[in-house]
Amino acid sequence: MDSTLSAVVVPIPEAEPRVGALRAALDPSAALGVPAHVTIMFPFVPPARIDEGVLTALGEVFAAAPAFDVRFSALGWFEDAVWWAPEPAEPFVALTRAVSARFGLKPYEGEHGDDVVPHLTIGHRAPIERLRAAEAEVATGPPVRVAVQSAVLMTGSRVPGSWTTLAELRLGGR
């Protein structure tokens, strides 16, 4: 199966015990094979155009940014989505802006304006009562703390299970 889409994301495996089952039921990207994550850039370069030059440039962007610690405790909402907010959000915003500047891209093709709101989607486009129940379930637990040291470039399509990691992008030292 051919990949038609790509994304740069920071996987948050530490969140999976808390949100994995919820995402499987409420977040369509989970069925595609995308793990719990904070998006840096989607869509990224079309997979057919990803070559060594793109991978090198992307690697340079991440190597220039320091690793950082983050925690997930606060929850937020978009109109049809419940999400976990990373604290601090600024390192994710800086990475998105750096990728945007280097490749001339806008997150979600500018669909949401210029604001960058880093988040880990728990569920969206699901019945509101299910989203509210997911919010309440996640809110009852302790914060999840994460040492972010890398991101990944993933490719896939709208076919379930199609997303795979193409490259790991290591952040610079602390």
N, C-alpha and C positions, 0 to 999 in steps of 0.2 A: 504494500500500500504506500502511496506517495504522500509525503508530508507536504502540506500546503500552507502551513502556518508556523511561526516561530515566536518564542517569547524568552525574555530574560527574567528569571525569577530567583528569589532567595528562598530555598526550601526551609521549612521550619519543622523538622522531624520531631522535635520536642513537643509540638502541639498535637501530633497525631493521636496520642492516647485520649485527649480531651475532645478533639473535634473530628477525628477520622470517621466515626460512624455517622455523625451529623452531616458531614460533608458528603458522604456516600449517598445519603438520602436527600440532601437539600441543595447540593452544589453540582451542577452538570459537569463542571471541569474535572471533578473527582473521577467520574466514570470514564473520562477521556484518558486518564492516567496521570493527571497533574496532581502532585502531592500538595499538602498544606503549604502555603507559600505567601510571600509578599511579592507582588509584581513590581518589577523595575521598568520593563518595557514590553508592551503587547499592543499591536503586533510589532515584531522586530523585522529584520530583513527577510524577504521571501526565501524559503529554504534553498531554492535553486540558485540563489545569488550568494549564498554563504560559502566563502572560500577562505584560503589561508590569510588573505589580507583583512577580511572582516574579522576572523578569529583573533588575529594579532592585535588589531585596533581595539577590539572589545576587551581583550586581556589587558591591554595597556590602561584602559579606563579604570578597570577594577584594581589593578596593581597600584595605581596612584591614590587609591582611597584606603584609609585605615580600617582594619577590623574593628568591630565595636560590639558592645553588649546592649541587649534590648530585653524588655519584658513585655508580656502581654497580660493586661488585667482589665483595662477599660474596653467596653463594647460600644459600637456605633452603628448607625443605620444610614443607608441610602434609601431611596424610595422603596425599593423592592429587595433590599439585601441587608442582612445582619452580618457584622464583621467585628473582628478583634483588632484593636488599635495597638500598634507597636509604640513603646515609649522608651527612648525618644524616637520620634518619627523622622527627625532631620537627616540622619545618615541615609535613609532610604530616599528621601527627597533629593539629596545631593547626588546620589547614584543615578536616579532617573534623569535629573537635569544634565549630568555629565554624558550619559548615553545619548540623550536627546541632542545635545550640542555636537557630539562627535559624528552622529549619523544623520542628523537633520530629520529626526522623527519626533512625533508627539504621542504620548500614551493614548491608547484607544483612538488613534488618528485624530486627536483633538476634540473628540466627541464630548468630553466633560470639561472643556475649557483648559485654561493654563494651570489651574490648581492641581497640585499633586497631593493626594490623600492616601498615604500608605495604609494598607489594611490586609488582613488575612480573612478572606471570605469564609464564613461558616455556612451560609445558605443564601440563595436568591432565587427569584421567580418561583417561589413556592407559596402555598397558602400562608397567610399572615399568622394564623394561630400556630402553625408548625414552626415558623421563624421565631415567634415570641417564646415558644417553649424551648427552642434551642438556645436562645439568648439567656433564659433563666437557668438552664442547665450549665452553661459555660460560666455564668456569673457566680455560681456557688463554689467554685473551686479556687485554689490559690493561684497567684500569678505564675505564668510560665516564663522562666528566664532562659535566654539564649545568647551564646557567644557566636556572633555572625562573623564567619571567616571566609565565606565564599558565596557565590551565586552560581547559577547554571544557565546555559543556553539549551532550551528544549525545542524540539520540533514535533509536529504531529498534524492531525487533521480533526475534523468533526466526528471521526469514527471512534467508538469506544475502545479504550486501551491503546490508542495509537501514539500517544505522546511518550517520547524518550529523551534522555539527556544526550546532547551532542558534545558539550564541552563544560568543564568546570572552570570557573573564573575566580581565581584566588585574590582576596583583598590583600593590600599591603600590610606590613607589620603594625603593631600598636605603638 
